[in-house]
């Protein structure tokens, strides 16, 4: 290495250190002078209340190298007991194909900084997210979809907020077979915006008429697994100029009639079933599809197809005036990096299986559930997709037997 090259390397290293190793002594002195403090301890004394300050040193263990940390983490992981979950209610065990596990979930190229605003260096991600939107539209029967939200419950809350902004009342009617976690999040999000939740039994049109809501929220299939036609309830909502929101199981839509064909105005849910591990409850990419008429009210990022400077097709984020970096408190959207990764995983899963493969997966789920149901001394009067509820005399005893077989019951 010649002298000039060596000098350039050293200067580059100094520049890197200067950018990443915090302020220099001169920087600290300049900042202290501006804020009128004698030292960093003086800054802390003036800004942190004495009641929460501690003068004792932290009782930390000795430092450990990377190999030691990995060994400790493996030891903790080995204490886990892996069980099969039968909880249901929107959470389902899934198989992540090894090719997706290695090349997407474990690939830093996907899970490091996501830069949608720099479309020129994010075309691959944006194209994958556009595929996610297309997948949601085709399965739900909606005209437009965003590129993922947090999970099913918060997606339903976003749909409620959208409908409330469009509607003329402060009441939302929620079917009693909506997942309990969704109902709980709705209650939390409804209170600060002055929305009243009215519960009604599935199929109770009179209750919808009495509520005169701005929206109706339905579950498809219901939290008990029951599959029913939602057309009458959707029509009842429309009779009061209310929006019909359907929280749907994405895999079931490979077999069942799409909510959009029943007249739904918005369809929400979770893409967790498409190759995403349950991960102790999240994160799972929530999906949100709606009608084109509501696109400017829809939350979340939206990828569109445009033309670049040379006239070639290019992906970019559309309707960016909804974003927080532009409209602040009026925004309807905020980019969430980890949800982009999960949406990408679901998209690659869908692409791996294809339309026929997804249908076969749905048929397998349906067949296995009915095989189990047919082996029980029960009769099921209502159709179901891949889960059903069995009421037993001693649930605790049944749960203990399931745990012994490494199964978690509902």
C-alpha positions, 0 to 999 in steps of 0.5 A, spaced: 500 500 500 503 506 497 503 512 502 497 516 499 492 510 499 494 508 506 493 516 508 486 515 504 484 509 508 486 512 515 482 519 513 476 514 512 477 510 518 477 517 522 471 520 518 467 513 520 469 514 527 467 521 528 460 519 525 459 513 529 463 514 536 459 520 539 461 527 540 468 529 541 471 533 548 470 539 543 463 537 541 461 536 549 464 543 551 460 547 545 454 543 547 455 545 555 456 552 553 450 553 549 446 550 555 449 553 560 452 547 564 459 546 567 459 538 566 455 532 563 453 531 571 451 538 571 446 537 565 443 530 569 442 534 575 438 540 572 434 535 568 433 529 572 429 529 578 433 527 584 427 523 586 429 518 581 436 519 581 441 514 584 448 515 586 450 507 586 454 504 580 450 499 576 451 492 579 452 489 572 455 482 571 462 482 567 462 483 560 461 477 555 464 476 548 459 474 542 461 466 543 459 466 550 452 470 549 450 465 544 452 459 549 447 463 554 442 464 549 442 457 547 441 455 554 435 459 555 432 456 549 433 449 551 429 450 557 423 452 552 418 446 551 415 446 544 408 444 544 402 444 539 397 450 539 390 449 538 388 456 541 385 458 534 382 465 534 386 468 529 393 464 531 395 458 527 401 454 527 404 454 520 410 451 517 415 456 514 419 453 508 426 453 509 428 457 503 424 463 506 427 462 513 434 462 510 433 467 504 428 472 507 427 471 515 434 470 516 437 475 511 440 481 513 438 484 506 431 484 508 431 485 515 435 491 516 433 498 514 427 499 509 428 505 505 421 506 501 422 513 500 428 512 496 425 508 491 431 508 486 434 503 491 428 499 494 425 497 487 425 489 490 422 491 496 417 495 493 415 490 488 414 485 493 410 489 497 406 491 491 405 483 490 402 483 497 397 488 496 395 484 489 394 478 493 390 481 498 385 484 493 384 477 490 383 473 496 378 479 499 375 481 493 377 488 495 379 494 489 385 496 493 389 494 499 395 497 503 402 494 504 401 491 511 399 494 518 401 491 525 396 485 526 388 483 525 386 487 532 389 494 530 387 493 523 380 492 525 381 498 529 384 502 523 378 500 519 373 503 525 377 509 525 376 510 517 369 508 517 368 513 523 371 519 519 366 517 513 360 516 517 355 520 521 354 517 527 358 515 533 356 508 534 359 501 531 355 495 531 360 489 533 358 481 532 359 477 538 363 472 534 369 477 533 375 475 536 376 477 543 383 480 542 380 484 537 374 487 541 378 489 546 383 493 542 376 496 539 374 498 546 381 501 547 381 505 541 374 507 541 374 511 547 378 517 546 374 518 539 368 518 542 365 511 539 360 507 543 360 499 541 354 496 541 354 488 541 349 484 537 348 476 536 350 474 529 345 474 524 341 479 529 338 484 523 334 488 528 339 489 533 343 493 527 337 497 525 336 499 532 344 501 533 344 505 527 351 505 526 356 508 522 359 501 521 358 494 522 364 489 524 363 482 522 368 476 523 369 471 517 369 465 519 367 467 526 371 466 533 368 459 534 369 457 527 362 457 524 362 459 517 356 463 515 353 468 509 354 475 511 350 478 506 344 480 510 348 483 515 352 487 510 345 489 507 343 492 514 349 496 515 348 499 508 341 501 509 343 505 514 349 508 510 354 504 514 360 501 512 361 493 513 367 491 515 369 484 515 375 481 519 377 475 515 381 468 515 386 469 509 387 462 508 380 460 508 378 465 503 382 461 498 376 456 498 370 461 501 366 466 498 370 473 498 367 478 503 367 483 497 362 479 493 358 479 499 358 487 499 363 488 504 366 495 504 373 493 508 376 487 509 382 486 515 385 480 518 392 477 519 397 474 514 400 470 519 398 464 516 402 465 510 409 462 513 410 467 519 411 463 526 406 465 531 412 469 535 409 469 542 403 473 539 406 478 534 408 481 530 404 479 524 403 483 518 395 485 518 392 486 512 387 492 510 383 492 503 377 496 501 374 500 496 377 505 491 373 510 493 376 510 500 383 510 498 385 517 501 382 515 508 385 508 508 391 507 513 398 504 512 403 505 506 401 504 499 405 502 493 403 504 486 406 503 479 409 509 476 414 511 470 421 513 472 425 518 468 426 513 462 419 512 461 420 505 464 415 502 469 417 503 477 415 502 484 414 508 489 410 509 495 403 512 492 399 518 496 405 520 500 401 526 503 398 521 508 405 520 511 407 523 518 413 526 515 409 531 510 402 532 514 404 530 521 398 530 526 393 529 519 397 523 517 393 516 516 400 512 515 406 511 518 412 506 515 413 500 520 419 497 518 418 490 521 411 489 518 414 490 511 419 484 513 413 480 515 409 482 509 415 480 505 415 473 508 407 472 507 408 474 499 414 470 498 410 464 501 404 466 497 409 466 491 412 459 493 405 456 493 401 459 488 394 460 487 393 452 486 398 451 492 394 455 497 387 452 495 391 445 497 393 448 503 386 450 505 383 444 503 388 440 507 386 444 513 378 443 512 379 436 511 383 435 517 378 439 521 373 435 519 376 428 520 377 430 527 370 432 528 368 426 525 371 422 530 368 425 536 361 423 539 358 430 537 354 433 531 355 439 528 349 443 525 353 449 522 359 449 517 366 450 519 373 451 516 378 449 520 376 450 527 370 448 532 368 449 539 367 443 543 364 444 550 366 440 556 364 439 563 371 439 566 376 444 562 381 444 566 382 436 566 382 436 559 387 442 558 392 438 563 391 431 559 392 436 553 399 439 556 401 432 557 401 430 550 404 437 549 398 440 546 396 447 548 388 447 548 383 453 547 
